[in-house]
Amino acid sequence: MLAKNEFEMPHTITYYECDPTEKLSIDMLINLIMSVSEEQSRSLAVDTKVVAKIGGGWVITNYELQLTDLPAEGDHVILGTRTTAYNKYFAFREFWLKNETGDELVHINGMFVFMDFATRKMAAIPNAIIEPFSSKQVKKIPRIDRPQKLDTEAIDTKQDYRVRYFDIDSNQHVNNAHYFSWMLDALPADFLKHHQLTKMTIKFEREVRYGQTINSQVSQPQPDGDKLFTNHQIELDGDIHAQANCWWQ
Amino acid sequence: MLAKNEFEMPHTITYYECDPTEKLSIDMLINLIMSVSEEQSRSLAVDTKVVAKIGGGWVITNYELQLTDLPAEGDHVILGTRTTAYNKYFAFREFWLKNETGDELVHINGMFVFMDFATRKMAAIPNAIIEPFSSKQVKKIPRIDRPQKLDTEAIDTKQDYRVRYFDIDSNQHVNNAHYFSWMLDALPADFLKHHQLTKMTIKFEREVRYGQTINSQVSQPQPDGDKLFTNHQIELDGDIHAQANCWWQ
């Protein structure tokens, strides 16, 4: 039984959502969880177009992903989301992906802010776009683990990525899922094929635009307890546009 | 009522399947039609894994796309496919995308061959993998419009694309949809935003592999009747890996 602030939908994993490990790729996982939140918003008549009419849009600032496993092609899964809590400026949302027997394979926490289109700055969240979600108004918003910075001397690999036309979605912004593929693609294919992502923290700092060429930088994998740790950043003209930390097994 | 050689499935268009025109992107259209053929194959117990056990795989050689319109985010569509006809070496398959009221927005013809994994060459289609489809055995297979070549002096724009880890699907090959995005991304964003693709013919000649950098070449748009015509090719080390012709309005 779902609470009023929760929403779920079924999905069957397709071959093109999978990567060479034959499991759901991380960038498609992000697309899927964003589509469940978009579906919830649509069901409550506060989707992206409605929010845009109010003069702004939701912007994600941070994600924290916990992964025990990822589904494979043909797997029937349940995608879910909950609008957990919000205060004047921040909305905290959870996402999950469950397998057919109800085991949670992925849990994601995300922090959202409202950007005013006129000022291009963060603004107080308008009541009209948060009330329909039955989220809990709180003073203190839950914290999300933030990635630590990547020191210049720790950078092991750099790879350029030009923002392409099809990286832009129908909201005229670079789809956030591409940050994940730019970050992870900078790791060697052999590493990606033989390691499974178990945790990732990511912080989005600045937008990137069509035609810009970003530089994806990553450290050498280092042991951290029983996991391997990689540190990532997206740089453009000396500015850091996104940071992430990943743990692998 | 579907014939024995036909298969359909419903689909709802998501925001990440759309491009800046706010309609389904061409590369995602290709992913969707490939997933309906994969679903049909799975329903008949002759999916990619079963075919691989026989020692080979289906390879697409040509597509011909006819488009009257494309669906937008949230649209409920029907994806369909028909295994129309086959002979010793070639299998001809049709695909369609219909809107909720049953109008066909997209029709695609595709030609498939069977590649033997041991020889890496085309081989006679094994009975075991074609019979379950109730396709019609014919002497003369229907023809598919082939793209005309792009002359060197007609090349207007060249753009490099490195094959990335996430371009590889769970079958360990570059997902064919990426050829479409490499080809079309080489056109100016402004052209793509203000023109609608109405017809495309594409011929795949050679595979590309992870880490290779292909060059996507395109001619200046030229009037052709009441349409605009663009001519595309994918080059790697002097070899043409794919050719395409597009008509726009």
Interface residues (C-beta under 8 A of the other chain):
Chain A: T14 Y15 Y16 C18 D19 P20 T21 E22 K23 S25 D27 N31 M34 S35 E38 R42 T48 A72 E73 G74 R164 Y165 F166 I168 D169 S170 N171 Q172 N175 A177 S181 L184 D185 L187 A189 L192 Y210 G211
Chain B: T14 Y15 Y16 C18 D19 P20 T21 E22 K23 S25 D27 N31 M34 S35 E38 R42 T48 A72 E73 G74 R164 Y165 F166 I168 D169 S170 N171 Q172 N175 A177 S181 L184 D185 L187 A189 L192 Y210 G211
